[in-house]
């Protein structure tokens, strides 16, 4: 009887230790993130599941456990780089967002007729064909895609113009264009020290730093709000839940995020 009790106690202890280790691992190193919207297409699709590398920029002051971080709130910090895909806390709502880092502290960022300008120079873009997807509800929110060839009936093919954008420093990535929109023409944004400027790759379907926080946009994001860098998609579900394994996209397992 004593042996049985000891066995149960050891099992419970092992489970508790495993949960504690998993919790610390998540807090210190990685955070899971499931893409809820289409603002980062075609780099990230609705239903992509990824882990955010929280060590990429060191620990934020909000995720630093047991008061082991220095006063600055950063440990082994490295600087975020233009072109990184970053998960951060929205400065107002505190919800987790994922966007591409476009503007560094001191940069001047502007959109002119759909063309991105950084520090007064237009960013190089090259046409890269058409991005196609079926016009159907996507993800748990059942969102319908926006199309450059709209209106498109359900079941039809939704198209967006695709470009390769090369940022200063050489980082190249895909962006999508739907048409002329209010965020295609902006004033000059000068990024304050200690802040960053983010944009979605699906440029006409992203509420990002081009939109004022007073209008429920992202605005400038303080450095302490950065959670980590997204480096690779682990798997992707085209259905309403990531547990619908029959809807997983075969071509997105362990896909590197450019």
N, C-alpha and C positions, 0 to 999 in steps of 0.2 A: 504493500500500500504506500509506504514511504517512497519507494522507487517511482511509483506512478505520479505522486505529487511532485517529486523532484523533476520528473520529465516534463510535466505540464508547466512548472515554473520556468524551466530552462527554455521551453518553446516560447512562452510569453516574453521572456527577457530578450530572446533573440529577435522577435518581431519588433519589440520596442526599440532595440538598438538599431535595427535596420531602418525603421521609420525616422529615427533621429538622424542617422547618417544621410538618408535620402533628403531630409529637410535641410540639413546643413549644406549638402552638395548643391541643392537647388538655390539656396540663398547665396552661396559664395561664387558659384561657377557658371551655372546655366539656368535659364528660365524658359519654360515652354511657351510657345505663342502660336495661335491658330489665326490665319488671315481671314478677317470677317468681311472685307469689302474689296472692291475692284480698283482702288486708288493707285495700286502699284503694278497693275498689269502692264506688259506681259511678263515682267520680271517675277512677280508673285501673283498667283491666282487665288481666288476665293477657295478656301478649303486646304491651302498649303499648311502643313504642320512643320514647325521648325523649333530649334533651340537657340536662344539668344546667348551669345558669348559675353557674359558679364565681366570677364577678365580683360576684355579687349581694351577698355579704358580705365581699368582699376575699379574699385568698389565705389558706388555712390554713397553719400552720407546717409541715405535712407535704407541701404541694404547691408550696411556694415555691422556684423554681429558682435556682441559681447564687448563693445567699445574698444576694439583692437585697432581701429583705424586712426591715423593721425588727425590732428585738428582740421586739416584741410579737407577731410572727408574723402581722400583718395589714397590708395595704396598701389604701388607699382603702376601708376597711371601712365598711359601713352596717349598721345594726342589723336583725337578723331581726324580722319582724313576726308577730304572732299571726294564724294562718290560713294562713301560707305552707306550701306543700308542699315538704319539704326532704329531700335525701339527706344522710345522715350515716354516720359509722363507728360501729358498735356499740361501746360502751365496753369490752366484755369480748372478744367474738369478733373484733372489727375488721372484720367483714363490712359491706358497704354496705347500709343500710336506707333506706326511704323512708316517711315518715309526715307527718302534719300537725302544725304547731307550735301547741300549745294553751296552754302555760303559760310565761310569761316569768320571769326571775329575780325572786324575791320573791312571786310569785303563790301562792295557796292553791288547789289543784285537788282536787276530789272528785267521785265518782259516787254518786248516791243513786237507787236503783231505776231505773237506766238514764238518769237525767237528769244532765247535766254541770253542776257548780257551779264557778264561778271567783270567788274572794275572797268566798265566802259567798252569792253571788247565782246563781240558776238561769239557765242560758243559754237564750235564746228558741229554741223549736223549733216548726215548723209541719208538719203532715202533707202529704206530697207524693206520694201514691199508692203504687204497688207497683213495685218493681224485679223484672223477670222475666228469667230466663236458662234455657237448656236444661240439664237434668241430664245432663252428659256430661263425660268427662275433659278437662281444660284445660291447655294449655301443655306444655312438655317434661317436667314432673314428673307430668303426667296427674292433676292434683288435681281432686277432685270438689267442687262447691260445697255449702255448707251452706244449708238452707232453713228458712224460718219455717213453711211448709206441709208439712214432711216428715212421714213418709218419702215420698220421690218416687222412682219407678223411673226407670232410665236412659231418656232420650228424653222424659221428662215435663217439665213447666214448674216450675222452682224459683222460689219467690217470697220476697221480703224486704220488710218495711215500709220505706218511704222517707220521710225528713224533710228539711226545710231548717233548718239550724242557723245562727244568727247570733251570732257571738262579740262580746264587748265590743270596741268600735272599729268594728263594722259589717260585718266580713267574713262573707258568707253562703256556705254550701256544703252539698252533699248528704251525708247520712249514712244508713246502713242499720241496721236492727234485725232480729235473728233471733229473740230471745227472752231470757228471764232467764238470765244467766250469771254466773260468779264475778267478772268485772270490771265488772259493773253496780252493784256496791256496794263502795265502797272507803273506807279511812280518808282523812283530809285529807293531801295531799302538799304540803309547802311547798318550792317550788323554790329551791335554793341560788343564791347569786350566782355568775355565770359558768356557769350551767347552764340547760337548757331541758327542757320536758316535752312529749312527743309522743304522739299517738294516731292509730290508723287510722280511716278513715271507715267501714269495715265493722266497726262497734264490737264485735260479738260474735265476730269472727274475726281478731283482731289481738293479737299479743303485743307490747305497747308499754310506755310509761313507767308504766302501771298495774301492771306485773308486775316484781317485784324481779329484780335482776341475779343474785341467788343462785338464782332459779327460771328462769334463762335468759331473763329479760325484758330490756327496754331500760333501765329505771330513769331516772335523771336523766342527760342527755347534756351533757358539757362543751362549751363554745363552740368549742374547738379541733378538735372532731370534726365540725363542720359542713362539708360539702363544697360545697353550693350549693343554689340554688332551682330547682325544676322549674316551668317556665312554660308549656310547650306540648308536646303529643304530636305527634311527627313522622309516624308511621304505626303501624299496629297489626295484629298477626297473630293470628288465632284458631286457628292450627294449632300443631304441635309445634315449628316452627322459624320464625324471622323470614324465612328464605329461601323459605318456601312462599308465593309471591306470590299464588297462587290462593285463599289463606285470609285475605288482608288485608281489614280492615274498611273499607269505602268511606266510612263516616261519621266516621272518626277522623283523617283526614289533617289535620295542622296544627291540631288541636283545642286551644283554649286551656284551661289547667288552672285551674279556679276555686278 
